[in-house]
Amino acid sequence: MFGHWLGLPNAQMFSIACRNKMEDVNLKIIDALKKELEEKERNLILAAKYGKDLLDQNAELHFKMEKLIQEDEKKIENLEQEKYTISLKLEAKEKMLASIVCEMESQEKIHCDKLQKICKENEEHTLKLNHTVGIYETLKFKFAL
């Protein structure tokens, strides 16, 4: 077609057209591969950024967790000290209570013994009084006649 104007035979013209077409196809493939490579590079950079962000967040969370663990350990230590102090106070109060109970039991025995003695003396006095009243009644009856 145009080859006749340039003085080239048809086969050469076809060969040049094929080469030009192949170069166009190759250029399109190369452009597509470049675009794909650029997209993959962007995705890789984005993935690296997300990975770094996740690592930073993980480090921050790890730091916060360690801080919370330390705070909890301190609270536990304080509670254990408070528990120990309270147990010492409780032990002292239990000993004091046992001592007071022992003293009260001792005082109760003393008072019970005194009460028994008083009751016995009261019975003796009642017997003596009844005997005296009996004598009085007998004498009263004798003198009344």
Secondary structure, 3 states (H helix, E strand, C coil): CCHHHHCCCHHHHHHHHHHHHHHHHHHHHHHHHHHHHHHHHHHHHHHHHHHHHHHHHHHHHHHHHHHHHHHHHHHHHHHHHHHHHHHHHHHHHHHHHHHHHHHHHHHHHHHHHHHHHHHHHHHHHHHHHHHHHHHHHHHHHHHHC
